[in-house]
Amino acid sequence: MGKYPATVANRPPVITSSSSANAIENVRFVYRAPATDPDGTAPSISYDSYPAWLSVTGDAISGTAEVGSPDTSFRVTASDGLLLVSLTVSVTVQDTASATETRLFTYHATAQDPDGTTPVISFEDYASWLNPLGDSISGTPAAGAADTTLTVIASDGLLSDTLIVSLTIISGPALVSYAAQVQPVFTANCAISGCHGMGMNPPAGLRLMSYQMLMDTTSHRAVIIPFQPDSSILVMRIEGTITPRMPRNGPPYLPDSTIQTIRTWVAQGALDN
């Protein structure tokens, strides 16, 4: 009797893309689902069970999640014409926020519970320059800080919900030079005889003849708090938000542009540069 070639069973295709993806609110999302077939055919790709903000083109699904869009999922199917395989892809929709280099950033989280309780807010996986306090998290990114994320958790004591916030860092203004732009202002207007110069008893014990004297806290309370111009006594004095306004021999006082330069220097960390 003759011998017949062995029949090779058809094998299903294999989807090689991930079963999870991240989408960012207001940022275009694209997911492409490549697949292979061990029998050498080119599998066809289809999608179903996807939200309205997604649409399909060829082997890709794309779209833009609006603010407040919930986490979602969709199903990918690869077929060789006889056999098919499906993959459910979970999509985490990340909230978006932005912070500017050297400026104070605050993110306030809100949550509600359909059962009427008040959820407890906590934060995880946040950058080292951020500090949580209650339902808010704040901090000042340094110049050159990288984009980052943070995780918000709302809990009713038994169940919890998690939100990933995508945080974009926006470039801030050019660094203000203390030596070239700040100290000359102090030298001309403050570190003079009878004021904050080398007299025996300068007001508040503060001498403004150098960076080291300005930042010295051994003889007087700190008048500069890096990154916090609204809490820095010197800034408040030259702006006139507390009295007496400085320089004491005003008006006229320092020009608004000069005051803004000093405010920006403090916001940028009050660097000795």
C-alpha positions as CSV (number, residue, x, y, z in Angstrom):
1,M,0.0,0.0,0.0
2,G,1.1,3.5,-0.7
3,K,2.1,6.0,2.0
4,Y,0.2,9.2,2.4
5,P,1.8,12.4,3.8
6,A,0.9,13.1,7.4
7,T,-1.7,15.8,7.8
8,V,-0.4,18.9,9.7
9,A,-3.1,20.4,12.0
10,N,-3.8,24.0,11.5
11,R,-2.6,26.1,14.4
12,P,-4.2,29.3,15.7
13,P,-2.5,32.7,15.3
14,V,-0.8,34.5,18.2
15,I,-1.4,38.1,19.2
16,T,1.9,39.6,20.3
17,S,0.7,43.0,21.7
18,S,0.2,43.7,25.4
19,S,-3.0,43.1,27.3
20,S,-2.7,46.5,29.0
21,A,-2.3,50.1,27.9
22,N,-2.3,53.6,29.2
23,A,-4.3,56.5,27.7
24,I,-3.9,60.1,28.8
25,E,-6.8,62.5,28.8
26,N,-6.8,64.9,25.9
27,V,-3.8,63.1,24.3
28,R,-4.2,60.9,21.2
29,F,-4.0,57.2,22.1
30,V,-3.0,54.6,19.5
31,Y,-2.9,50.8,20.1
32,R,-1.6,48.5,17.4
33,A,-2.2,44.7,17.6
34,P,0.4,42.7,15.6
35,A,-0.1,39.0,15.3
36,T,1.7,36.0,13.9
37,D,0.6,32.6,12.5
38,P,2.8,29.6,13.0
39,D,1.5,28.3,9.7
40,G,2.8,31.3,7.8
41,T,-0.4,33.0,6.9
42,A,-1.1,36.7,7.7
43,P,-3.8,36.9,10.3
44,S,-6.5,39.5,10.0
45,I,-7.1,41.8,13.0
46,S,-10.5,43.1,14.3
47,Y,-11.7,44.9,17.4
48,D,-14.9,45.0,19.3
49,S,-16.3,46.0,22.7
50,Y,-14.5,49.3,22.7
51,P,-15.7,52.7,24.0
52,A,-17.2,55.4,21.8
53,W,-14.0,57.6,21.9
54,L,-12.0,54.8,20.1
55,S,-12.2,54.0,16.4
56,V,-10.5,51.2,14.3
57,T,-8.3,51.6,11.2
58,G,-6.7,48.5,9.9
59,D,-4.8,46.7,12.7
60,A,-4.9,49.7,15.0
61,I,-7.4,51.3,17.3
62,S,-7.1,55.0,18.3
63,G,-8.8,58.0,19.8
64,T,-8.7,60.7,22.5
65,A,-10.1,60.2,25.9
66,E,-11.9,63.3,27.3
67,V,-11.4,64.6,30.8
68,G,-13.1,62.3,33.2
69,S,-13.2,59.3,30.9
70,P,-13.2,56.1,33.0
71,D,-10.8,53.2,32.6
72,T,-12.0,50.9,29.9
73,S,-11.1,47.9,27.8
74,F,-11.6,46.4,24.3
75,R,-11.1,43.0,22.6
76,V,-8.7,42.2,19.8
77,T,-9.3,39.2,17.6
78,A,-6.8,37.6,15.2
79,S,-8.0,35.1,12.6
80,D,-6.3,33.0,10.0
81,G,-9.6,32.3,8.3
82,L,-10.2,29.0,10.2
83,L,-9.1,29.6,13.7
84,L,-9.1,32.8,15.8
85,V,-7.8,34.0,19.1
86,S,-8.9,36.9,21.2
87,L,-7.2,39.2,23.7
88,T,-8.9,41.6,26.1
89,V,-6.9,44.8,26.6
90,S,-7.4,46.8,29.7
91,V,-6.9,50.6,29.3
92,T,-6.0,52.8,32.2
93,V,-7.1,56.4,31.5
94,Q,-4.7,58.8,33.2
95,D,-5.7,62.2,34.4
96,T,-3.6,65.1,33.3
97,A,-2.0,68.1,35.1
98,S,0.9,70.4,34.5
99,A,3.4,72.1,36.7
100,T,5.9,74.9,35.9
101,E,9.5,74.6,36.8
102,T,10.4,76.5,40.0
103,R,6.8,77.4,40.7
104,L,4.6,75.9,43.5
105,F,2.3,73.2,42.1
106,T,-0.8,71.9,44.0
107,Y,-3.1,69.1,42.9
108,H,-6.4,68.8,44.8
109,A,-8.1,65.4,44.6
110,T,-11.9,65.0,44.9
111,A,-14.0,61.8,45.2
112,Q,-17.5,60.8,45.9
113,D,-19.1,57.7,47.2
114,P,-22.6,56.6,46.0
115,D,-23.2,55.1,49.4
116,G,-22.9,58.6,51.0
117,T,-19.7,58.2,52.9
118,T,-16.8,60.6,52.6
119,P,-13.9,58.8,50.8
120,V,-10.4,59.1,52.3
121,I,-7.8,60.4,49.8
122,S,-4.2,59.2,49.8
123,F,-1.3,59.4,47.3
124,E,1.3,57.0,46.2
125,D,4.2,56.7,43.7
126,Y,4.8,60.5,43.5
127,A,8.0,62.4,42.8
128,S,10.3,63.3,45.7
129,W,9.6,67.0,45.2
130,L,5.9,66.5,46.0
131,N,4.4,66.3,49.5
132,P,0.9,65.1,50.3
133,L,-1.3,66.8,52.9
134,G,-4.8,65.5,53.3
135,D,-6.6,65.5,49.9
136,S,-3.9,67.6,48.2
137,I,-0.3,67.2,47.1
138,S,2.0,70.0,46.3
139,G,5.6,70.9,45.7
140,T,7.9,72.9,43.4
141,P,9.7,71.1,40.5
142,A,13.2,72.2,40.0
143,A,14.5,73.5,36.7
144,G,15.0,70.5,34.4
145,A,12.6,68.2,36.4
146,A,11.2,65.4,34.3
147,D,7.6,64.7,33.5
148,T,6.2,62.2,36.1
149,T,3.0,60.6,37.4
150,L,1.3,60.2,40.7
151,T,-1.3,57.8,42.0
152,V,-4.5,59.0,43.8
153,I,-6.4,56.5,45.9
154,A,-9.9,57.1,47.3
155,S,-11.1,54.6,49.9
156,D,-14.4,54.2,51.8
157,G,-12.6,51.8,54.3
158,L,-13.6,48.7,52.4
159,L,-13.3,49.5,48.7
160,S,-11.0,51.8,46.9
161,D,-10.5,53.4,43.5
162,T,-7.2,54.4,41.9
163,L,-6.4,57.2,39.5
164,I,-3.1,57.7,37.8
165,V,-2.3,61.4,37.1
166,S,0.1,62.2,34.3
167,L,2.1,65.3,35.3
168,T,3.7,67.4,32.6
169,I,6.5,69.8,33.7
170,I,6.5,73.0,31.7
171,S,9.7,75.0,31.3
172,G,9.9,78.0,33.5
173,P,11.6,81.4,33.0
174,A,15.3,81.6,32.6
175,L,17.2,81.4,35.9
176,V,17.7,84.8,37.6
177,S,21.4,85.4,38.5
178,Y,21.8,86.5,42.1
179,A,25.3,88.0,41.4
180,A,24.2,89.9,38.3
181,Q,20.6,90.8,39.0
182,V,19.8,90.6,42.7
183,Q,22.8,91.6,44.7
184,P,23.3,94.9,42.7
185,V,19.7,95.9,43.7
186,F,20.5,95.3,47.4
187,T,23.9,97.0,47.2
188,A,22.3,100.2,45.6
189,N,19.2,100.4,47.7
190,C,19.5,98.4,50.9
191,A,23.2,97.8,52.0
192,I,23.8,101.5,52.6
193,S,24.7,103.5,55.7
194,G,22.0,103.4,58.3
195,C,20.1,100.5,56.7
196,H,21.2,96.9,56.0
197,G,24.9,97.6,55.6
198,M,27.8,97.2,58.0
199,G,26.5,99.3,60.8
200,M,26.6,98.0,64.4
201,N,22.8,97.2,64.6
202,P,21.2,96.9,61.2
203,P,17.4,96.6,61.2
204,A,16.3,93.0,62.2
205,G,20.0,92.2,62.3
206,L,19.9,91.8,58.6
207,R,22.8,92.7,56.3
208,L,22.4,92.6,52.6
209,M,26.0,92.9,51.5
210,S,26.3,89.3,50.3
211,Y,24.3,86.1,49.7
212,Q,25.7,84.5,52.8
213,M,24.6,87.5,55.0
214,L,21.1,87.4,53.4
215,M,20.6,83.7,54.1
216,D,22.2,83.7,57.5
217,T,19.6,82.7,60.1
218,T,21.8,82.7,63.2
219,S,21.1,86.4,64.1
220,H,17.6,86.9,62.6
221,R,14.7,84.9,61.3
222,A,14.9,83.7,57.7
223,V,13.7,86.5,55.4
224,I,14.0,84.3,52.3
225,I,12.3,80.9,52.0
226,P,13.4,79.2,48.8
227,F,10.6,78.4,46.3
228,Q,8.1,80.4,48.5
229,P,8.1,84.1,47.6
230,D,4.7,84.6,49.1
231,S,6.1,83.5,52.5
232,S,9.4,85.3,52.3
233,I,9.5,88.4,54.4
234,L,11.9,90.3,52.1
235,V,9.6,89.9,49.1
236,M,6.6,91.0,51.2
237,R,8.5,94.1,52.4
238,I,9.6,95.2,48.9
239,E,6.1,94.6,47.5
240,G,4.4,96.4,50.4
241,T,2.1,93.5,51.5
242,I,3.5,94.0,55.0
243,T,4.7,97.3,56.5
244,P,7.0,99.1,56.7
245,R,7.6,98.8,53.0
246,M,11.2,98.7,51.9
247,P,13.4,100.4,51.0
248,R,12.6,102.6,53.9
249,N,13.5,105.8,52.0
250,G,10.7,105.3,49.5
251,P,8.6,106.3,47.8
252,P,9.6,105.9,45.1
253,Y,10.1,102.2,45.8
254,L,11.7,99.5,43.6
255,P,10.3,99.3,40.1
256,D,7.8,96.6,39.5
257,S,10.2,94.8,37.1
258,T,12.9,94.7,39.7
259,I,10.5,93.4,42.3
260,Q,9.4,90.7,39.9
261,T,13.0,89.7,39.3
262,I,13.6,89.2,43.0
263,R,10.3,87.3,43.3
264,T,11.3,85.0,40.4
265,W,14.7,84.5,42.0
266,V,13.1,83.3,45.2
267,A,10.6,81.1,43.3
268,Q,13.5,79.5,41.5
269,G,15.0,78.4,44.8
270,A,17.0,81.5,45.9
271,L,20.2,80.2,44.3
272,D,23.7,81.5,45.0
273,N,24.4,81.9,41.3
